[in-house]
Amino acid sequence: MKILLRNPRREIEMQGTRSVNRLLDDLDLNRESHLVIRNGTLVPGDALLADADEIEVRPVISGGSH
């Protein structure tokens, strides 16, 4: 699968089906701090990702009002 990581922006390839949670573990990223988008749709941690999927991993950005 092709994975686009943000902050810093980079692309990597990984082989094999895996869950979102496993992917984030393999990338050493915290689940609570990242959103995973498969083929344009936000997916939960237990969703399975396949080799043909295009994945984007974005950091969660929180803000507040002053």
N, C-alpha and C positions, 0 to 999 in steps of 0.2 A: 504494500500500500504506500501511496505517496503521502507524506505528512509535512504540512507547512506549519512551522513554529513561528510565533510572533514574540518579539521582545527578547533577544534579538531575532530578526527575521532570518530564517534558514529553512531549507528543505532537506528532508532525509527520506530514505526508502527503508521499509521493513517488510519482511516476508512472514506469512503465516497469520491465521485467524487468531484474534485475541479480543478480550473484553476491553472496554474503555479503561477500567481501573487497572488492568494489567499493562496496557499501553503506557499509562501515566507512570506506573511503577517502573517499567523498563526505561522510561525517559528520566526517571528520578525527579518527577514533578508531583506536587501536592494536589490532590483531587479538589480540595476546597478552594484552591487558588487558580484553577484553570477550567475553561470551558472547552468541550470537545464538540466539533461540528463535523458531521459526516455528510458529504455530498450536499452541503448547504443547509442541513438541518441539525439543530442542537440535539445531542443524544445523551441518555443517562449512563451512569457508571457500569451497569450490567449489560449494556448493549454489546453485541458482537460485531467486530470490525473485520472485513474481509480484504483479501489482496487487491481486489478491484476498486476499493473505496478510496476516495480522496478525502483526507482528514485535515482539519485545521485545528490547532491548539492555540487558544488565546488566553492570556492572563485575565483574571477577573479584575476589573477596575472599579473601585468604589469611590464615591464622592459624596459630599454633603453640601448642605446649604449653610450659609454664614448668617 
